[in-house]
Amino acid sequence: MLLRKYLKSFPKLQNVLTQKRLAQDYLKVEVTGESLKFPHVWLRDNCQCDACFHRSANSRFIDWSQFDLNVKPRDVSQDANTVKVIWEDGHKSSYQLNWLKFRSFTPESRKTYDMTIYKPTKKTWNKDTFGEAMAKFDYTEILVSDEILHNWLYHLSVYGVSLIQNTPDSDKALDAILEKVAFPKMTHYGAKYTIQTVANNKTNSVAYLPKKLQLHTDLSYYEYGPGVTLLHCEVQAEGDGGANLLSDGYYVADYMKQHHPEQYKLLIDTEVEWRNIGIENGIEFFKLHRSPVINLNKHEELSRIHFSIPQRSSYFPVNIEAVAPWYKAYTTFLELNNQYAAYLKTDPGDILVVDNLRLLHGRNSYEDTTSNVRKLNGAFLDWDEIYSRLRCLTVKLKNLDTIY
Ligand SMILES: [Zn+2]
């Protein structure tokens, strides 16, 4: 206490001492000519010995009530591949250099890790660049080749859209694709659902009518919204009817940020209530979720788009003055999405795959007659499962065992 008081009268000296103390909290390790720093506390936390880390469970095993936050090494030695640390309490740790390098705290290393392991960087597109964004994959190739499965999921995560072709003409064909990734996302429509015109206007979803479907995201009223929509076209309507409209909501959000910053701000700040009420398979549901149209994460990056005209609640949870300006911003967002959307008409055998947290999709009206029918099988996948499968494949195909 006395020393601290004394030092306070010499702020510069105190600074130097603090910095020196901080510098001593790191271990410097030379890896392939680079000097990398690792905090002592982090190294001890990530000791890979059998007492600290359970190999088969791939999990830390440390009893945290015994953990010393001020842990210091007593002795450090390094050879060509390994750093060995003996801590002050005698515990021994050993780290592979390439294992350490992969976890380095430098900005460059962190970027590499983010892109190869965490999540690939997204690339936005509009109708003019849709050709690059929309890649086509073969149904059977996805099922038999890890490399093609990886490429499909990687592409989907970057662009948010893809087409799987040559799918067998069967209601069960989607199952094999879903199982190749993980398992379908359950909703009140079940693990899978059929989109087909329901007679006499008696339906619980406007998707089951042949009318035009305005741009929307699916199931906006779910807090844990389905990550990806898969639509298997089994029978397609003739002519222009039944074609899809696809818009990259992230492109439009970026565009609004630049060109309509005030309206953009309203769309990220204003909470809207999304709603769906009905009965499916005899079971009543009443779904509500509140969220802005454009959602950002803590790094101010786009994280989710909610957009629906039919499934927006008439209850609006805002102050009365906020209502009218928000409608204007919402309309601008839809107009821009329409303006930058690409058209795509799927053929029988196609599975259209769409990032449902990012893209808006819609559909032309079509005439539903006995000679002109349209039938789609739909299912959802979650991004947790997609990224998980993608990482497993990346590690396997690129031999990135150091991740473990
Ligand atoms: Zn240990």
Residues whose N, C-alpha, C, O or C-beta is under 5 A from the ligand:
A	BS01	ZN	C47 C49 A51 C52 K92
